[in-house]
Amino acid sequence: MAFRGKEMMKKILKTVGENGLNKRDKETLEKCMPRSKVVMNRAKRGLFAGRHIQFGNCVSEDGGNKTRRTWKPNVQEKRLFSYILDRHVRVKVTTHAIRCIDKAGGIDEYLLKTPYHKMDTEMGILWKAKIEKLYEELGQKEVVFFSPEAEAKFEQDFKDLKLSEREARKEVRRKMYTGMSKHERVPISYILASDKLKAGSVVSN
């Protein structure tokens, strides 16, 4: 277990307590800890997919003098859509993580397929555990499939509802503009619900 995993293990033991975990659970938890050796403070706030600070030399052209330098990963802030959460999530990711997410088929699939010891950030581990719990609860729910006839009936009812709303709007316009000249007509806003439409009612903009 690398330095990052040891630090996270210390936080967990501090929160739970030394006596809160038995030996077997502690060994299982250690296997889930990340194994990256390089630590970045901002790595706690995003998905980096194994990309961290790289170290090397800056070599001069004249004398070949070497100066130590670092390369930081290319981090971007993206809005990723989660199907299980049914919303967009704004998160900082590296360009390598974006390619991994696209290859997996989405942020949910990437978190489910990536093992815990490769999730080298605290945010990734917590998010992965949350997604797994939500999918487990979803798998325990009963699924009802409708027959093609029932689906066709639902579509037809929806079309009939839209047609009734359209006819109600036409009826309201016809009764409002009856007896008015072209210059006396004013723009009118209507309520979309057909059951709330009343002939002769005007709603101000």
Accessible surface in RSA format (square Angstrom, percent):
REM  Atomic radii and reference values for relative SASA: ProtOr
REM  Chains: A
REM  Algorithm: Lee & Richards
REM  Probe-radius: 1.40
REM  Slices: 20
REM RES _ NUM      All-atoms   Total-Side   Main-Chain    Non-polar    All polar
REM                ABS   REL    ABS   REL    ABS   REL    ABS   REL    ABS   REL
RES MET A   1    93.49  48.4  30.38  20.1  63.11 150.3  34.68  29.5  58.82  77.9
RES ALA A   2    16.27  15.0   3.73   5.8  12.54  28.5  14.61  20.6   1.66   4.4
RES PHE A   3   109.99  55.0 104.19  64.5   5.79  15.1 105.47  63.9   4.52  12.9
RES ARG A   4     8.37   3.5   7.94   4.0   0.42   1.0   1.22   1.7   7.15   4.3
RES GLY A   5     0.00   0.0   0.00   N/A   0.00   0.0   0.00   0.0   0.00   0.0
RES LYS A   6   107.63  52.5 106.10  65.1   1.53   3.6  50.21  45.2  57.42  61.2
RES GLU A   7    57.64  33.1  57.09  43.2   0.55   1.3  15.67  30.3  41.97  34.3
RES MET A   8    13.90   7.2  12.81   8.5   1.09   2.6  13.57  11.5   0.33   0.4
RES MET A   9     8.15   4.2   8.15   5.4   0.00   0.0   8.15   6.9   0.00   0.0
RES LYS A  10   127.80  62.3 121.98  74.8   5.82  13.8  78.88  71.0  48.92  52.1
RES LYS A  11   102.26  49.9  98.57  60.5   3.69   8.8  83.58  75.2  18.68  19.9
RES ILE A  12    48.47  27.6  45.41  33.8   3.06   7.4  48.47  34.9   0.00   0.0
RES LEU A  13    23.11  12.9  21.35  15.3   1.76   4.4  21.51  15.1   1.60   4.3
RES LYS A  14   184.41  90.0 153.61  94.3  30.80  73.3 105.69  95.1  78.73  83.9
RES THR A  15   119.12  84.7  86.72  87.9  32.40  77.2  68.30  91.7  50.82  76.8
RES VAL A  16    74.91  49.3  47.04  42.6  27.87  67.2  52.68  45.8  22.23  60.3
RES GLY A  17    26.17  32.3   0.00   N/A  26.17  32.3  26.17  71.8   0.00   0.0
RES GLU A  18   124.62  71.5 104.61  79.1  20.01  47.6  57.26 110.8  67.35  55.0
RES ASN A  19   153.34 105.7 120.40 116.3  32.94  79.3  38.17  91.9 115.16 111.3
RES GLY A  20    47.55  58.6   0.00   N/A  47.55  58.6  19.32  53.0  28.24  63.2
RES LEU A  21    45.34  25.2  30.68  22.0  14.65  36.8  32.01  22.5  13.33  35.9
RES ASN A  22    91.57  63.1  77.27  74.7  14.30  34.4  42.71 102.8  48.86  47.2
RES LYS A  23   161.86  79.0 150.91  92.6  10.95  26.1  98.11  88.3  63.76  67.9
RES ARG A  24   195.23  82.0 190.53  97.1   4.70  11.2  62.91  86.0 132.31  80.2
RES ASP A  25    67.65  47.4  64.00  63.7   3.65   8.6  11.02  25.9  56.63  56.5
RES LYS A  26    71.20  34.7  71.20  43.7   0.00   0.0  29.95  27.0  41.25  43.9
RES GLU A  27    85.01  48.8  83.40  63.1   1.61   3.8  29.08  56.3  55.93  45.7
RES THR A  28    78.10  55.5  76.99  78.1   1.11   2.6  58.99  79.2  19.11  28.9
RES LEU A  29    44.09  24.6  41.94  30.0   2.15   5.4  43.85  30.8   0.24   0.6
RES GLU A  30    66.33  38.1  59.23  44.8   7.10  16.9   9.41  18.2  56.92  46.5
RES LYS A  31   146.12  71.3 137.31  84.2   8.81  21.0  84.93  76.4  61.19  65.2
RES CYS A  32    35.32  26.7  34.33  38.3   0.99   2.3   5.04  12.8  30.28  32.6
RES MET A  33     4.50   2.3   3.68   2.4   0.81   1.9   3.68   3.1   0.81   1.1
RES PRO A  34     0.00   0.0   0.00   0.0   0.00   0.0   0.00   0.0   0.00   0.0
RES ARG A  35   140.42  59.0 125.95  64.2  14.47  34.5  47.14  64.4  93.28  56.5
RES SER A  36    23.63  20.0  11.87  15.8  11.77  27.1  21.37  45.5   2.27   3.2
RES LYS A  37   172.96  84.4 153.39  94.1  19.57  46.6  96.02  86.4  76.93  81.9
RES VAL A  38    49.46  32.5  44.92  40.7   4.54  10.9  48.87  42.5   0.59   1.6
RES VAL A  39    56.03  36.9  32.52  29.4  23.50  56.6  32.71  28.4  23.32  63.2
RES MET A  40    10.11   5.2   5.21   3.4   4.90  11.7   8.40   7.1   1.71   2.3
RES ASN A  41   115.67  79.8 108.58 104.9   7.09  17.1  27.20  65.5  88.47  85.5
RES ARG A  42    74.26  31.2  70.98  36.2   3.28   7.8  33.48  45.8  40.79  24.7
RES ALA A  43     0.59   0.5   0.51   0.8   0.08   0.2   0.59   0.8   0.00   0.0
RES LYS A  44    77.32  37.7  68.25  41.9   9.08  21.6  29.66  26.7  47.66  50.8
RES ARG A  45   130.92  55.0 121.28  61.8   9.63  22.9  64.43  88.1  66.49  40.3
RES GLY A  46     0.00   0.0   0.00   N/A   0.00   0.0   0.00   0.0   0.00   0.0
RES LEU A  47     2.68   1.5   1.72   1.2   0.97   2.4   2.68   1.9   0.00   0.0
RES PHE A  48     2.37   1.2   1.61   1.0   0.76   2.0   1.61   1.0   0.76   2.2
RES ALA A  49    19.60  18.0   2.99   4.6  16.62  37.8  10.77  15.2   8.83  23.4
RES GLY A  50    45.80  56.5   0.00   N/A  45.80  56.5  24.92  68.4  20.88  46.8
RES ARG A  51   103.19  43.3 102.49  52.2   0.70   1.7  25.37  34.7  77.83  47.2
RES HIS A  52    24.19  13.2  14.54  10.1   9.66  24.7  14.62  15.1   9.58  11.1
RES ILE A  53    37.70  21.5  31.95  23.8   5.76  13.9  31.95  23.0   5.76  15.6
RES GLN A  54   113.72  63.6 110.18  80.5   3.54   8.4  32.03  68.2  81.69  62.0
RES PHE A  55   120.39  60.2  89.86  55.7  30.53  79.4  89.86  54.5  30.53  87.4
RES GLY A  56    14.48  17.9   0.00   N/A  14.48  17.9  14.48  39.7   0.00   0.0
RES ASN A  57    58.57  40.4  39.18  37.9  19.39  46.7   4.58  11.0  53.99  52.2
RES CYS A  58    68.29  51.7  61.67  68.8   6.62  15.6   8.86  22.4  59.44  64.1
RES VAL A  59    84.10  55.3  58.47  52.9  25.64  61.8  58.47  50.8  25.64  69.5
RES SER A  60    48.07  40.6  33.51  44.7  14.56  33.5  43.26  92.1   4.81   6.7
RES GLU A  61   177.64 102.0 138.22 104.6  39.42  93.9  59.79 115.6 117.85  96.2
RES ASP A  62   149.88 105.0 112.96 112.4  36.92  87.3  39.59  93.2 110.30 110.0
RES GLY A  63    59.68  73.6   0.00   N/A  59.68  73.6  30.55  83.8  29.13  65.2
RES GLY A  64    35.89  44.3   0.00   N/A  35.89  44.3  19.86  54.5  16.03  35.9
RES ASN A  65   102.58  70.7  96.33  93.1   6.24  15.0  28.65  69.0  73.93  71.5
RES LYS A  66   145.58  71.0 111.98  68.7  33.60  80.0  58.09  52.3  87.49  93.2
RES THR A  67    88.11  62.7  84.51  85.7   3.60   8.6  61.00  81.9  27.11  41.0
RES ARG A  68   162.97  68.4 140.64  71.7  22.33  53.2  76.56 104.6  86.41  52.4
RES ARG A  69    99.42  41.7  89.95  45.9   9.47  22.5  30.69  41.9  68.73  41.7
RES THR A  70    63.94  45.5  50.61  51.3  13.33  31.8  27.10  36.4  36.84  55.7
RES TRP A  71   100.95  40.5  97.47  47.2   3.48   8.2  82.61  44.0  18.34  29.8
RES LYS A  72   146.42  71.4 118.11  72.5  28.30  67.4  61.04  54.9  85.38  90.9
RES PRO A  73    20.23  14.7   2.66   2.4  17.57  63.9  13.20  10.9   7.03  43.7
RES ASN A  74    83.95  57.9  69.92  67.6  14.03  33.8  30.53  73.5  53.43  51.6
RES VAL A  75    35.07  23.1  10.41   9.4  24.67  59.4  10.41   9.0  24.67  66.9
RES GLN A  76    71.38  39.9  68.20  49.8   3.18   7.6  10.80  23.0  60.58  45.9
RES GLU A  77    98.72  56.7  71.42  54.0  27.30  65.0  19.04  36.8  79.67  65.1
RES LYS A  78    88.35  43.1  86.26  52.9   2.08   5.0  31.31  28.2  57.04  60.8
RES ARG A  79   130.02  54.6 106.01  54.0  24.01  57.2  25.77  35.2 104.25  63.2
RES LEU A  80    27.93  15.6  26.34  18.8   1.59   4.0  27.93  19.6   0.00   0.0
RES PHE A  81    72.76  36.4  60.36  37.4  12.40  32.3  60.36  36.6  12.40  35.5
RES SER A  82     0.00   0.0   0.00   0.0   0.00   0.0   0.00   0.0   0.00   0.0
RES TYR A  83   151.21  70.6 133.18  75.8  18.03  46.9  87.41  65.7  63.80  78.6
RES ILE A  84    38.49  21.9  13.81  10.3  24.68  59.5  17.57  12.7  20.92  56.8
RES LEU A  85    36.65  20.4  17.16  12.3  19.50  49.0  20.61  14.5  16.04  43.2
RES ASP A  86   113.09  79.2  95.31  94.9  17.78  42.0  24.54  57.7  88.55  88.3
RES ARG A  87   125.25  52.6 119.67  61.0   5.59  13.3  55.41  75.7  69.84  42.3
RES HIS A  88    86.31  47.2  68.88  47.9  17.43  44.6  38.71  39.9  47.60  55.4
RES VAL A  89    20.51  13.5  19.30  17.5   1.21   2.9  20.51  17.8   0.00   0.0
RES ARG A  90   144.45  60.6 117.50  59.9  26.95  64.2  40.33  55.1 104.12  63.1
RES VAL A  91     5.70   3.7   0.08   0.1   5.61  13.5   5.70   5.0   0.00   0.0
RES LYS A  92    87.90  42.9  87.45  53.7   0.45   1.1  45.65  41.1  42.25  45.0
RES VAL A  93     0.00   0.0   0.00   0.0   0.00   0.0   0.00   0.0   0.00   0.0
RES THR A  94     1.87   1.3   1.87   1.9   0.00   0.0   1.87   2.5   0.00   0.0
RES THR A  95    43.26  30.8  42.26  42.8   0.99   2.4  26.51  35.6  16.75  25.3
RES HIS A  96    46.27  25.3  46.12  32.1   0.14   0.4  30.66  31.6  15.61  18.2
RES ALA A  97     0.00   0.0   0.00   0.0   0.00   0.0   0.00   0.0   0.00   0.0
RES ILE A  98    39.09  22.2  38.68  28.8   0.40   1.0  39.09  28.1   0.00   0.0
RES ARG A  99   143.45  60.2 137.84  70.3   5.61  13.3  71.93  98.3  71.52  43.3
RES CYS A 100    35.95  27.2  29.70  33.1   6.25  14.7   8.70  22.0  27.26  29.4
RES ILE A 101     7.60   4.3   7.60   5.7   0.00   0.0   7.60   5.5   0.00   0.0
RES ASP A 102   105.27  73.7  81.41  81.0  23.86  56.4  32.03  75.4  73.25  73.0
RES LYS A 103   188.94  92.2 155.58  95.5  33.36  79.4 108.35  97.5  80.59  85.8
RES ALA A 104    19.01  17.5   6.92  10.7  12.09  27.5  11.46  16.1   7.55  20.0
RES GLY A 105    50.08  61.8   0.00   N/A  50.08  61.8  30.23  82.9  19.86  44.5
RES GLY A 106    17.08  21.1   0.00   N/A  17.08  21.1  16.07  44.1   1.01   2.3
RES ILE A 107     2.87   1.6   0.77   0.6   2.10   5.1   0.77   0.6   2.10   5.7
RES ASP A 108     0.93   0.7   0.36   0.4   0.57   1.4   0.33   0.8   0.60   0.6
RES GLU A 109    56.15  32.2  55.38  41.9   0.77   1.8  26.05  50.4  30.10  24.6
RES TYR A 110    18.88   8.8  18.64  10.6   0.24   0.6  12.60   9.5   6.28   7.7
RES LEU A 111     0.01   0.0   0.01   0.0   0.00   0.0   0.01   0.0   0.00   0.0
RES LEU A 112    67.99  37.9  47.67  34.1  20.32  51.1  47.81  33.6  20.18  54.3
RES LYS A 113   139.69  68.2 110.86  68.0  28.83  68.6  83.94  75.6  55.76  59.4
RES THR A 114    19.54  13.9  15.77  16.0   3.76   9.0  13.30  17.9   6.23   9.4
RES PRO A 115    53.35  38.9  44.59  40.6   8.76  31.8  53.35  44.0   0.00   0.0
RES TYR A 116    51.60  24.1  48.67  27.7   2.93   7.6  40.52  30.5  11.08  13.7
RES HIS A 117    53.39  29.2  48.42  33.7   4.96  12.7  28.89  29.8  24.50  28.5
RES LYS A 118   129.89  63.4 115.79  71.0  14.10  33.6  65.63  59.1  64.25  68.4
RES MET A 119     5.79   3.0   4.34   2.9   1.45   3.5   5.09   4.3   0.70   0.9
RES ASP A 120     9.34   6.5   8.79   8.7   0.55   1.3   5.20  12.2   4.13   4.1
RES THR A 121     1.70   1.2   1.14   1.2   0.56   1.3   0.60   0.8   1.10   1.7
RES GLU A 122    33.70  19.3  33.26  25.2   0.43   1.0  10.10  19.5  23.59  19.3
RES MET A 123    52.39  27.1  47.45  31.4   4.94  11.8  45.68  38.8   6.71   8.9
RES GLY A 124     0.00   0.0   0.00   N/A   0.00   0.0   0.00   0.0   0.00   0.0
RES ILE A 125    19.20  10.9  19.20  14.3   0.00   0.0  19.20  13.8   0.00   0.0
RES LEU A 126   129.29  72.0 123.48  88.3   5.81  14.6 123.95  87.1   5.34  14.4
RES TRP A 127    21.10   8.5  16.68   8.1   4.42  10.4  17.57   9.4   3.53   5.7
RES LYS A 128     5.43   2.6   5.43   3.3   0.00   0.0   2.03   1.8   3.40   3.6
RES ALA A 129    45.02  41.4  38.82  59.9   6.20  14.1  40.31  56.8   4.71  12.5
RES LYS A 130   102.10  49.8  95.56  58.6   6.54  15.6  61.22  55.1  40.88  43.5
RES ILE A 131     0.01   0.0   0.01   0.0   0.00   0.0   0.01   0.0   0.00   0.0
RES GLU A 132    59.96  34.4  54.54  41.3   5.42  12.9  22.48  43.5  37.48  30.6
RES LYS A 133   131.54  64.2 128.83  79.0   2.71   6.5  73.87  66.5  57.67  61.4
RES LEU A 134    51.10  28.5  48.31  34.6   2.79   7.0  48.33  33.9   2.77   7.5
RES TYR A 135    69.51  32.5  61.70  35.1   7.81  20.3  49.87  37.5  19.64  24.2
RES GLU A 136   112.61  64.7 100.95  76.4  11.66  27.8  40.96  79.2  71.65  58.5
RES GLU A 137    80.99  46.5  77.91  58.9   3.09   7.3  33.30  64.4  47.69  38.9
RES LEU A 138    88.83  49.5  83.05  59.4   5.78  14.5  83.63  58.7   5.20  14.0
RES GLY A 139    65.84  81.2   0.00   N/A  65.84  81.2  36.94 101.4  28.90  64.7
RES GLN A 140   140.16  78.4 106.03  77.5  34.13  81.3  45.81  97.5  94.35  71.6
RES LYS A 141   137.53  67.1 122.90  75.4  14.63  34.8  76.19  68.6  61.34  65.3
RES GLU A 142   168.06  96.5 136.76 103.5  31.29  74.5  57.18 110.6 110.88  90.5
RES VAL A 143   106.87  70.3  77.93  70.5  28.94  69.7  80.98  70.4  25.89  70.2
RES VAL A 144   112.19  73.8  90.29  81.7  21.91  52.8  93.00  80.8  19.20  52.1
RES PHE A 145   176.28  88.2 147.90  91.6  28.38  73.9 150.21  91.1  26.07  74.6
RES PHE A 146   115.13  57.6  96.13  59.5  19.00  49.4  99.10  60.1  16.03  45.9
RES SER A 147    55.72  47.1  44.57  59.5  11.16  25.7  38.47  81.9  17.26  24.2
RES PRO A 148   104.08  75.9  96.80  88.2   7.28  26.5  99.67  82.3   4.40  27.4
RES GLU A 149   128.83  74.0 118.89  89.9   9.93  23.7  72.16 139.6  56.66  46.3
RES ALA A 150    29.39  27.0  23.56  36.4   5.83  13.3  28.80  40.6   0.60   1.6
RES GLU A 151    90.29  51.8  88.95  67.3   1.34   3.2  21.82  42.2  68.48  55.9
RES ALA A 152    58.78  54.0  50.33  77.7   8.45  19.2  53.88  75.9   4.90  13.0
RES LYS A 153   130.46  63.6 124.20  76.2   6.25  14.9  97.26  87.5  33.19  35.4
RES PHE A 154   105.40  52.7  98.96  61.3   6.45  16.8 100.49  60.9   4.91  14.1
RES GLU A 155   111.25  63.9 106.83  80.8   4.41  10.5  37.00  71.6  74.24  60.6
RES GLN A 156    96.40  53.9  95.68  69.9   0.72   1.7  36.91  78.6  59.49  45.1
RES ASP A 157    66.84  46.8  60.20  59.9   6.65  15.7  29.11  68.5  37.74  37.6
RES PHE A 158   122.58  61.3 119.21  73.8   3.38   8.8 122.15  74.1   0.43   1.2
RES LYS A 159   120.09  58.6 118.42  72.7   1.68   4.0  66.88  60.2  53.22  56.7
RES ASP A 160    66.07  46.3  60.88  60.6   5.19  12.3  28.65  67.4  37.42  37.3
RES LEU A 161    90.11  50.2  85.89  61.4   4.23  10.6  89.71  63.0   0.41   1.1
RES LYS A 162   105.21  51.3 101.89  62.5   3.32   7.9  48.31  43.5  56.90  60.6
RES LEU A 163    91.85  51.2  91.81  65.7   0.03   0.1  91.85  64.5   0.00   0.0
RES SER A 164    50.82  42.9  40.62  54.2  10.20  23.5  44.53  94.8   6.29   8.8
RES GLU A 165    36.33  20.9  36.33  27.5   0.00   0.0   0.66   1.3  35.67  29.1
RES ARG A 166   118.60  49.8 118.60  60.5   0.00   0.0  29.10  39.8  89.50  54.2
RES GLU A 167   101.26  58.1  97.64  73.9   3.62   8.6  41.67  80.6  59.59  48.7
RES ALA A 168    23.76  21.8  15.54  24.0   8.22  18.7  22.95  32.3   0.81   2.2
RES ARG A 169    57.30  24.1  57.30  29.2   0.00   0.0  18.22  24.9  39.08  23.7
RES LYS A 170   103.08  50.3  98.82  60.6   4.26  10.1  57.28  51.6  45.80  48.8
RES GLU A 171    66.68  38.3  64.63  48.9   2.05   4.9  33.77  65.3  32.91  26.9
RES VAL A 172     4.67   3.1   4.67   4.2   0.00   0.0   4.67   4.1   0.00   0.0
RES ARG A 173    90.34  37.9  89.69  45.7   0.66   1.6  31.60  43.2  58.75  35.6
RES ARG A 174   141.72  59.5 130.00  66.3  11.72  27.9  74.38 101.7  67.34  40.8
RES LYS A 175   100.96  49.3  80.63  49.5  20.33  48.4  40.08  36.1  60.88  64.9
RES MET A 176    26.86  13.9  21.00  13.9   5.85  13.9  17.56  14.9   9.30  12.3
RES TYR A 177    51.78  24.2  46.09  26.2   5.69  14.8  31.81  23.9  19.97  24.6
RES THR A 178    99.31  70.6  73.27  74.3  26.03  62.0  74.99 100.7  24.31  36.8
RES GLY A 179    82.74 102.0   0.00   N/A  82.74 102.0  42.50 116.6  40.24  90.1
RES MET A 180    70.52  36.5  56.52  37.4  14.00  33.3  57.22  48.7  13.30  17.6
RES SER A 181    56.63  47.9  44.48  59.4  12.15  28.0  48.89 104.1   7.74  10.8
RES LYS A 182   170.32  83.1 154.60  94.9  15.72  37.4  97.56  87.8  72.76  77.5
RES HIS A 183   176.66  96.6 144.89 100.7  31.77  81.3  99.79 102.8  76.87  89.4
RES GLU A 184   108.21  62.1  91.18  69.0  17.03  40.5  39.59  76.6  68.62  56.0
RES ARG A 185   116.54  48.9  96.83  49.4  19.70  46.9  17.89  24.4  98.65  59.8
RES VAL A 186    86.72  57.1  83.43  75.5   3.29   7.9  86.63  75.3   0.09   0.3
RES PRO A 187   112.18  81.8  92.13  84.0  20.06  72.9 100.79  83.2  11.39  70.8
RES ILE A 188    23.40  13.3   1.54   1.1  21.86  52.7   2.68   1.9  20.73  56.2
RES SER A 189    43.95  37.1  37.88  50.6   6.07  14.0  28.52  60.7  15.42  21.6
RES TYR A 190    48.53  22.7  23.60  13.4  24.94  64.9  25.00  18.8  23.53  29.0
RES ILE A 191    81.51  46.4  75.69  56.4   5.82  14.0  80.87  58.2   0.65   1.8
RES LEU A 192   117.96  65.7 115.24  82.4   2.72   6.8 115.24  80.9   2.72   7.3
RES ALA A 193    36.03  33.1  27.85  43.0   8.18  18.6  33.81  47.6   2.21   5.9
RES SER A 194    35.74  30.2  22.65  30.2  13.10  30.2   7.13  15.2  28.61  40.1
RES ASP A 195   124.33  87.1  84.93  84.5  39.40  93.2  50.84 119.7  73.49  73.3
RES LYS A 196   129.09  63.0 116.81  71.7  12.28  29.2  63.76  57.4  65.33  69.6
RES LEU A 197    29.06  16.2   7.66   5.5  21.40  53.8   8.67   6.1  20.39  54.9
RES LYS A 198   147.87  72.1 143.13  87.8   4.74  11.3  90.17  81.2  57.70  61.5
RES ALA A 199    56.48  51.9  24.04  37.1  32.44  73.8  24.37  34.3  32.11  85.1
RES GLY A 200    46.28  57.1   0.00   N/A  46.28  57.1  22.44  61.6  23.84  53.4
RES SER A 201    46.68  39.4  37.03  49.4   9.65  22.2  35.63  75.9  11.05  15.5
RES VAL A 202    86.16  56.7  55.45  50.2  30.71  74.0  55.45  48.2  30.71  83.3
RES VAL A 203    62.55  41.2  57.32  51.9   5.23  12.6  60.64  52.7   1.91   5.2
RES SER A 204   101.13  85.5  77.11 102.9  24.02  55.3  50.67 107.9  50.46  70.7
RES ASN A 205   141.17  97.4  70.68  68.3  70.49 169.7  66.82 160.8  74.36  71.9
END  Absolute sums over single chains surface
CHAIN  1 A    15224.2      12644.8       2579.4       8370.4       6853.8
END  Absolute sums over all chains
TOTAL         15224.2      12644.8       2579.4       8370.4       6853.8
